[in-house]
Amino acid sequence: MRAAAHRRWRESVLPTLVRYVTIPCLSPSFDDGWEAAGHLTEAAAVLQEWARGRAVDGLAADVVDRPGRTPLLLVDAPATGGAAGTVLVYGHLDKQPPLGVWREGLGPFTPVQEGDRLYGRGAADDGYALFAALTAVELLDDAGVPRPRVVVLVEASEESGSPDLPAHLADVAGRLGDPDLVVCLDSGCLTYDRLWLTSSLRGNLVATVSVEVLTEGVHSGSAGGIVPTSFRLLRVLLDRLEDPRTGEVRLATLHAETPRATTGAAAPDWDATEVFPVVPGLELDGTSDLDRLARRAWAPALAVTGIDGVPNVREGGNVLRPFTTAKISLRLPPTVDAAKAMEAVESALLADPPSNARVRVHFDAPATGWVAPPLCEWAGAAFTRASEELFGSAPGTLGEGGTIPFLAMLGTRYPGVPLVATGVLGPGSNAHGPNEFLHLPMAEAVTVATARLLEAAASPLDAAASPGPA
């Protein structure tokens, strides 16, 4: 099965995935003119065309398009061999912006394959998902292995917090039915030597904070020492949220108790200084690498991800600027209610404005985190079987630091349904940053794992007891 997956990825998947990488289909939060530009629609059409080309009996691939709403690709592959039930597989096609300077010879929308790596924005996050899901279907169908009905849902607003997904889910609820298993392929892996099962995801709170002190810029020699600078006052506000010396988030509402264990793999050989491109000698937060894994999964953290009102260094004159606006991203522990966190942050920022400056705060849709429910025996056995077949190692469990709003939404909509979250975002893959790449062997492994889950879902009562090869 691994050999067949490898062959299909190299011959069938890569040409279209490379084409997808070239499309600048930015998520709506990063492209106000996304609807007129049509890049999201183009990406959905490219994936739809590839899906319709699969030799899967009765397969239907439709794009759900509503005015003002990002497109949704829905692929439906009927069950085979008399199997019952439905498996829902999730992915997304929208992308983050280029962000930063890419290595020479690389670019966000210029796909380049170097060995087992395919560089380009969106290849790993999360363009590969549809290809992995439908290739898994093809592997089983070619082998004559019965499988349940498979529905692949690919949205186009995930990188903006999935604001369009609730309406889409309501629209297509009748077509989805009641899934017996949900597989999310938008997560990560701690290493490339085994499969990884996501045990939790942090929530996310994105806001813009603006401090205004003047109606227009004035000479800093005239106003300096009289008019407080907007940057200093913004810094005062951010210090209400975060200790500037330690990075610890100050608001108690944004904290939660950390579980005793956040990774199931025994003491993985994980070195943060090798995983992240830190400058030599940088002192990292956290007391050890295991502590950093726990912090990544369960600690709140603030990052300033953008600033407006500040000219670049070359063009910055002796002017006291009228305003400074910062975009902040607050990662929240999985069990923290994002709506309550938003209320706490808003209160902290708007109360008693420093120097009585004009302060404005705007929030994107808050995204609550997710804790995986206990995985049923048959799904766990299938995932374990796949990891042992592929790598000779049992799978690991990983508390992820990122956010996938879909999982919290699905957990609410389909309580009690087994949910497997896994993915390809491993060491160096650098999702959202420059030089993002897809690790092709891991993509093939996740494809095989998805096939094993589909196979097990066709006969869940027998899966744990009969782990023989398909």
N, C-alpha and C positions, 0 to 999 in steps of 0.2 A: 504493500500500500504506500509506503514511503517513496519507493522508486516511481510508482505511478504518479504520486503527487508532484515529485520533482520534475518529471517529464511534462506534466500538464502546466506547471508553473512556468517552465522555460519556453514551452512552445505556444501555449494558449493564453496564459495570463499576462506575461510581461509586456507584450506589444501594446495591449490596451491600457495596462497600468501606467506604462511610460507615457502614453497619450494623455491620460488623466492628470499626471503630474504637471504637464505643460499648461494646464488651465488655471488661471489665477482666481479660483472660485473662493474668495474670502468670505468668511462668515459675516452676517449683516452688521455686527458690532464694529467691524473694521472697514466697511464699505457702505456708506449711506446710499450710494447709487447702485446697489447690487441688482435691483430689479431691472433697471434700464440697461445695465451692463450685460446681463444675461449669462454671466459665467456659471452661476449655480445651475441654471437651466441646462446649459451646455454639458456640464459635468454629469448631471442626472441622465441626459440623453445618451452620452457615451457609455455609461454603465448599463443603462437599459438595453442599448443595442447589443452589448456583449452578452448580457443575460439571455436575451432572446435567441442568441446563437447557440445556446447550450442544447445538446441532444438529450433533453429530458422530456419525456412524454407528458403533454398537457401543461407544460410550464407557461405561466402568464407573467409578464413584467409590465407594470403600469406606473406612470408618473402621476401622482395626485398633485394637481396644480390649482391653487386658489389665489385670487388677486390679493396682493399684499402679504402673502405668506410664502415662505421658502418651499421649494418642491420636496415631495416625499416619494421615494422609489419603493414600490411594494412588489416583491417577487414571490410567486406562489407555485410551489412544486408539489403536485398531488402525491399521495402516499403510493407505495408500491408493495407488491407481494401480500396484499390483504392486511397490511399493518394499519393500526388505528392511531388516533392521537395527532397532535400538532406540536411542532417545535418552532419557536420564534427566535430568529437570530437577528441581532442588532448591530448596526454600524452607522457611520455618518460620512458625508462627502465634503462638507465645508472645511475650510482651512484657516489657520492662523496667518497673519501677514508675514512677510519675509524676515523682518526683525534682525538687523545687524548685517555685518559683512560676512559673506560666505567665503570659504576657502577658494583660492585661485583655481579656476576650472570648474567650479560648482556654482549653482544658482538655485533659488527656490523653485523656479519653474523651468529649469533646464535639467532634465533627468540624466543622470550619469551612473552607470553601473561599474563598480570597481570590485571585482571578485564576487563575494557573497553579499555585497551591499549595494542597494539601489538608493542613490541620493536624490533628494527633491522633496519639496514641501507636500505633505499629505500622503505620501506613499505608505508610511507606517501609521499615521494618525489622521484618518482611519480608512484611507482608500483601499487598502488590501482586504478589508472585511468581506465585502460582497464576493470577491474572487475566492477567498478561502471557503466561504459558506457553500457556494454553488459548486466549487471543485470537489468538496466533500460529498455533495449529493451525487456528482458524476462518478466518483470513485466507487460508491456503493452500488449505483445502478449498473456500472460496467461489470461489477463482480456478482451481480444478481442477488445482492443482499437486501432483504426487505427493510424498508424504512418508513417512518411516519410522514405525514404531510409536513413540508418545511416552508415556512414563511420568512422571508428576509426583508427586514425593514431598514431602509437607509434614509436617515433624515439629513437636513441641510442647515441646521441652526445650532448644533451642539456646542460649537466653540463660542457661541453667544449665550450659553446657558439654556439652550433648548426652549426658547419662548414659544415656538410654533408647535412643538411636539404635543402638548395636551390637546389642542384643537384637532391636530391630525389623528391622534389616537381615538378621539371621540368620533371623527368622521369614518374611520376604517374599522371601528370596533367589531362590526358585524362580519367583516372580511377576515379579521384575525381569529375570531372564535375564542375558545378558552384553551390557551396553550398548556401542555403538560410539562414543558421544559422551556426555559428561556436561556439563550446563550448570548452573552455580550462579548464581542471581539475588539473592544476599544480600550483594553486595559494593558498592563505591563508585565514584565518579568524581571526578576532580580538578577538572574544570570541566564546564559544561553545553553546551560547543560542539563536542563530539565524543563518540564512544563510548570507553570505557576498559576495557582488559583488565588484570585483576589478575595481577601477576607473582609476588607472594608475600604471605603473611599472617604476622603475628607469632603466637607461642603465648601462652598465658595461664596464670598460676598465681594462684589465689585462695585466701586463707587468712584465718582469724581468729586473732589473737594476743591472749591475755589475760594480764594481770599482776595478781596478787592480793596485797595486803599486810595486810589486816585481814579479820576475819569479819563486821564491821559497821562503819558509819561512826562516827567520833568527832569531837569538837570540835577544830577545827584549832588553836585556841589552846592546847589541852592537848597535842596530839600533834605539832604542827608543829615541825620541827627535831629530832624524835626518830624518828618513823616516816617512812621515805622514801615519797614520794608515788608512787602507781601510774602516774600520767601521766609523771613524770620517768623512771621505770624503763622504761616502754614506749618513751619517746623514745630511751633508751640502746640498746634492742634494735633499733629501726628504724635507728639510726645505723650498726649493724653491716651493714645491707643497702644503705644509701644515704648518700652524702655530703650532709649537710644544707645545705651552702653551694652546691654545684653541681648536685645532683640526680643525679650519676653513681652508678650501681649499683656497689657495691664487689666483689661476688663474681665472680671470673674465670669460673666455670662458666656464668654467665648471659650471657656475651658471645660474639659470633661475628664473624668478619671480614665487613666490609661490602663488597658487590660494587662494582665501579667505577661502574656505572650502576644506578639504581633506578627511573628513569622513562625511557620511550622517547620521549616527546614532547620536542622540542627546546626547552629553557629555557622552560617554561610560565610564563605571567604569573600567578604564585601568590604572594599576600601573606598571611602567617599572621595579621597584625594585622587583616586584613579578613575572613578565613575564620572566626576565632574571636572571640567577644565579649569581648575583653580590656579591662581598665580602661585609661584613657588613661595613656600613659607607661610601661606595664609593660615591663620588660626580659625578653625571651624567651630561652630556652635555645637554643643553636646559634649559629653564626657568620653564617649567611645563610639565606635561604629555601630554597635548594637543599640546604644542609646539613640544614635542619630536615626536609625531605622524606625525606632519607636516614635521619635519626634516627628519624622516625616509622615507617619500614619495618624498620629493622635494629638499632636500639639498644634495650637493655633499659630499662625505666622502671617506677618504683614510684609508686602512688597510694594514699592512704588514702581509701577510699570510704565508710566508716561507722565510727561510734564508739558503744559502749554504756558505761553506767556513769557518764555525764556528764549532769547535769541541764541544762536550758536556763538561760540567763543570769538570767532573772527569778526562777527558783525555786532557783538555786544559793545555799545558805547557807554559813555558816562551818563546813564539814564536811570533814574529811579522808576522802575516799571510799575504800571498801574495794578497788575494782578498776577497771581500765580495759581495755576490749576494743576492738581496732581490726580492721576488715576491710580487708585490703590486696589490691590487684590488681597483679601483676607481669607486665608485658608482656615477652615473650621474643623474641629474634631467631628468624627462621623455621627456622633449622637447629639450634637448641638443643633437646636432648631434655628435655621438660618433667618427666619422672620424675626424671632426674638433677638438674635444677634444684630440684625439690622436696626432694630429699635434702640438697642444699647449703644451702638456706634453713632447713630444719628443724635442721640441725646448728648453723648460725650463731645461731639464736634460742634453742636449748635449752642450749647449752654455757655452763657457768659463769653461772648466773642472777644478775643484778645484785642485790646485797644479799641474796642467797639467797631472793628472792621466789618465789612460786609462779607458774610460767610454763606456760601451756598453748598449744598450737598445733594447729589443725585445718585440713586442706586439703580443698577441693573437688577433684573429679576433674581432674587436670592435663591441659591441652590443648596438644599440640605444634603448632608452626606448620607452614607449608607453602610449598614453592617450586614454582611451576608447571613442569611438564615442557615441553620444546619443543612448540609447537603444530604439528600436522600441516598440510601445505600447503593442503589443501582447506578446513579449518576456518578457518585464518588468512585465506584469500582471501575466504571468505564474510563474516567479521567486518569485514574491511577494506572490502569492497564496501558493506556496510550503512552504515558510518560515512561513506563518501564520498557515497553517495546521500542520506543524511539531513542531513549537515552540510557537505558539500563539503570535508571534512578527513579525513585518515587517522586511525585510532584511536591513542590513547596507551596506554602501559603504565604501571602504577602498583603500587608496593609498598605494600600497605595495612597500617595499624597495628593493625587489629582482628584478631579470631580467628574462624574458622569451622571447628569440629572436624570437620565432615562431610568437608571436602576431604582432610584427612590420612587419615581412615578410608577414604574411597573410593580414594585413591591406593594404599593398602595392599591393599584388596580387589580393585581392578581395575587392576593395574599396566599401564602402556602405553596405557591408554585416553585419547584426547584429552579435555582438560578445559578448558572455557571458564568463567571466573569474571568476572562483570561486575555492574553494579548502578546504583542511582539515588542513592546517598547522597553528595551533593555539597556544595558550599559552603553553609553555613547550615542544612543539613537537620537537624543536631543530633540524630542518633540517640542514644537513651538520656538525653538532656537535656530541659529544658523547650522547648516550641515546636517540637517535631519536625514536619517537613512532608515531603510527597511532592511532588517537582517533576513535575507531570503531563506536560509535553512530553518529559522524559527517560524517564518510564515508557512513553510511547508509542514512543519511539525504541528502547528496550530490547526492546519487544514486536516491532517490525519486525526488529531484529537477530536475535532468537530465531527468527523465521520464516525468515530467510535461512539460519541455521545448520541448521534442519530441512530446508529445501529442498536444501542442499548435501549433507547426510547421506544423502539418498535416492540421490544419484549422485556419491559422493565423487571418483571418478576424473575426472569431467568438470567439477567445480566450479571448479577453478583455471583451466581452459582456456576455459570458456564462461560468462563472468560477465554475460551478457545478462539483461535484466529478466524476471521471472516472467510 
